[in-house]
Amino acid sequence: MMYNVNMTKAEKLLKKFLSKPKDLTYDELVQVLKYFGYSELTTGKTTGSAKKFKNENNDLINFHKPHPGNIIKSYVINQIIEKLERNGLI
C-alpha cells in the first residue's frame, strides 16, 4: 500500500533503506515509514528528539531523531528493518 509518495521514488528509497546505507536522512526514513503505513505521533513526550511512529495496527516504532546532523544511525536502521521483518511487512 502506498502513502503519499511517488511509486518510483518510493521504490528507490525503499531499496536504499534496505541496503542499510550510511547516508539515510531522517526525512528519508520518515518517507519509508509512511510507505509502510506508519504516521508520526506528535503529542506528549514525542515532540522532542524522541520520535514515535504508529501504524493502523497500533504497532509502534520509536527512535531518536539524529542531531546535530540529519543522518540516521546504522543501529536504528537495523532495528527498524528487524521490526518490519517481524511484522511481516518486508
PyMOL commands that set and color helices and strands:
alter all, ss='L'
color gray80, all
select helices_A, chain A and resi 7-18+26-35+44-47+74-86
alter helices_A, ss='H'
color red, helices_A
select strands_A, chain A and resi 39-41+50-54+60-64
alter strands_A, ss='S'
color yellow, strands_A
deselect
rebuild
show_as cartoon
